[in-house]
Amino acid sequence: MSPSPQRREELLATAAEVFAAQGYNATTVRKIADAAGMLAGSLYYHFDSKESMLDEILSTFLDDLWARYDAVLAAGLGPRETIEALVTESFREIDRHRAAVAIYQKESKHLGTQPRFGYLAGSQQKFEKAWLGTLERGVAAKVFRADLDVRLTYRFVRDTVWVAASWYRPEGQHSPEEIARQYLSMVLEGIGLRA
């Protein structure tokens, strides 16, 4: 008898919450099992290690993120519309994968040095290229200000969007789309070409 996919997903969601709250190094298989209401040894029926759980949590999040980002980047939108769509998809990902985002923020630099998690550095480079390229395209098209430091703007936008994982709650009063609209209203008026 094999474990059910639904139970596996539940265990990954529990593990993600524990990793996000306590950090990867401080999290033990026993802590995850306790949070899941099972014996530590029973967790090995589903996963061979806590590293495997973390790998699946992060790779699932990034695969989902990139499927959505790639669709935006392939849509042929203008620079401003691309930024709007990337920000909106980012907030949607925070809604879908809040714990994974928190883990990624805290652990990716350290984990990226391990061969199993080498894909984290590649994803970060791809992420930077997509955002910087869009901002540069916007400056060249005179949609964004010519004096805009695109690297600084990228860092600001990246950090202010993704830090929302620390306070966003799916049951909160604002949807991811509403948060994105409010955020974009504040940011884009600051980087848009002044009339």
N, C-alpha and C positions, 0 to 999 in steps of 0.2 A: 504494500500500500504506500503510495507516494503522498507527500504533504500537499494540501490544497493550495492553489495559487492565491486564494483569498487570505488564507492564514499567513502565508509568506508575506503578502503585502502588509498585513496588520503588524507582523513582527518587524518589518522594515520601517514602518511608520513609527513604531514604538522606539526602535533603535535610533532613528533619526532624532527624535525628541530628546533622548538621553544624551546622545553625542552633542547635540546643540546646546543643551543645558550644562553639561559637565566637561565637555572637551573630549577629544578622541583618547588621549593618553590616560585620562582619569576614569574613563569608562571601562568597566570590566564586563565580560560576558554575564557574570552573575547579576550585575546591576540591570542589564538589559532584560535578562530572564525575570528578575524580580518585578520590573515594571510591566512585563508581559504576563505576569501571574503564572509562571512556570518554573520548573527546575532548570538550573544552568545547563545540565547535561542534555536536556530535551531540546535546547536551542541548536545543538549540533546535529540534530535530525534534519534541520532546515538549512543550516549554514556551516561551513567548515571553520570559520573564524570570524572575529569581529572585523577584521580587515576586509573580508569578503562582503560583509554587510555594508560597511562604509563605501566600498567600491561600487556596489550596486546602487546605493542611495545617490552617490555623486554622479555616476555615469547616467543613471535614469534622468536626473535633473538636467544635466548638460545635453543629453540627447533631445529631450523635450525642448529645452531652450533653443538649441540650434535648429531644430526643425522649424520653429516659429520665426526665429531671426532670418534663416535662409529664405523663407517664404517672403518676408518683408524685403530683404535685399534683392530678391529676384523680381519683385513686382514693378520695377521701373518707376518708382515714385521719385518726386523731387527731393532735394536734401531736407527741407523742413518737414515734409510729410514722412520721410524715412525716419527722422529723429522722433517725430510724434509716434510713429508705429513701433519703433524700438523701445521707447519708454513705456508705451502701453503694454507691450508684450512682456517687458521686464516686471511690471507690477502684477501682471497676470501670473507670471512664474512665481513671484513671491507668494501670491495667493495659493498656488498649487503646491509649491515646494518650500514653504517658509523655513522649515527646519534644515533642509538641505542647503538652502542659501546661507543660513547662519553658519553651518558647518564649513561650507566653502570659504566664507569670509575669514573664519578663524583659523582654518587648518590648511588651506591650499598651498601656501608658501612652504610649509614644512612637508606636507605630503608629496608635493611635486618633486621633491628630491629622491623619492623612492620609485624604483622602476615600475611597480604596479600602477602608480598614479601619475606616470609621465604625461598622460593625456591632459592633465590639468594645465600644464604650462602651454601646451599647444592650443588649448581652448582659450586661454588668456591672451595669447598672441592673436588669434583669430578675432576675438572680441575687440581688442584694441584696434586692429586693422579696420574692422567694420565701422566702428564709431569714428575713428580719426579720418578715415576715407570719406565718410558722409559729411563730417564737419568741413574738411578741406574742399569738398565739392560745393558745399554751401557758400564758402568764402569766395571761391572762384566764380560761382554763378551770381554773386552779389546778393544772395539771400541772407547771408550772415555778414556781420561787419568785417571789413578788411583788416582792422587792427586786432581781431580776435586771435588770441593765443590758443590754437586748437588743442594742443596737448594739455594745457591747463584746464581748458573747458571740458575736455574729455574726462579728466580726472575728477573734476567737480561734479559733472553730471553722473558719472559712474558711481561715485561714492555717495552722493545724496540720494540716488535712486535705490541702490542696494542696501543702504543702512535701514531702509524701511522694514526690512525683515526683522529688525530688533523690536519694532513697536507694532507692526501690522498684525491684526487678528482677523481671520476670516469672518467671524461673527460681528465685526465692528460695524459702525454706521455707514461707512463708505465702501463702495465696490472698488475693485482694482482700477476699473475704467474711470471712476470719479476721481480717485486719487491721482491718476495719470493726468486727467484734464486739469486739475488744480495745479499740479506740479508744472506741467507744460506751460500753463498760463504765466506762472512766475518766471520760469527759466527762459522761455523763448522771447519774451519781451525784453529780456536783458541781452540776448545775443542777436536778435533780429536787426536788420538794417534800419537805421533811424531815418524817418522820412523828412 
